[in-house]
Amino acid sequence: MRTANASMTAIPDLDAARDAAASLLKALGVDTDSESLRDTPARMARAYAELFSPRPFELTTFPNDEGYDELVLVRSIPLRSVCEHHLLPFTGVAHVGYLPGERIVGLSKLARVVEHFACRPQVQERLTKQIADHLGERLDPRGVGVVIEADHTCMTLRGVQSPGSRTITSTLLGLLRDDARSRAEFLTLARP
């Protein structure tokens, strides 16, 4: 089985990232000569490398021997990503559910899929769809639902400076999109 990490090909060049961070800070007028700021460019490089590096995993699935056909939902999966427009963090939770078909998935893998797609510069809309599409393609369920609720520091710390605003996105596939009762059940249970 292919690992979900197969699409990640670039290995971070921490030395180049450190030098670039130092240049950025200098260009912004931040003096990094003091003892407390001297290692900041290297810390920035390591921090971004960590934010952009998901842990490898395989989407472990099992036969649905019991023929379970009701909703499986994991709520409030912690989420952290970085806005691709400003490279500022956004954090929140993902609610991920599916209606099983022939196979079921190890529950921890739902959180791993969220982490995998969140570990890169992102926009929340794409992230929501990537998680749902990946589960739909790999699991072949009767339906998939993903709702993400996140706070974006690019909105709260700069620009409009709107603290307390929260962005909610959803992607529904299969029966969770097409069947009104299944859709309503998912959206009701996904509410915190």
Buried (B, 14 or more C-beta within 10 A) or exposed (E): EEEBBEEBEEEBEEEEBBBBBBEEBEEEEEEBEEEEEEEBBBEBBBEBBEBBBBEEBBBBBEEBEEEEEEBBBBBEBEBBBBBEEBEBBBEBBBBBBBBBBEBBBEEEBBBBBBBBBBBBBBBBEBBBBBBBBBBBEBBBBBBBBBBBBBBBBBBBEEEEEEEEEEBEBBBBBBBBBEBEEBBEBBBEEBEE
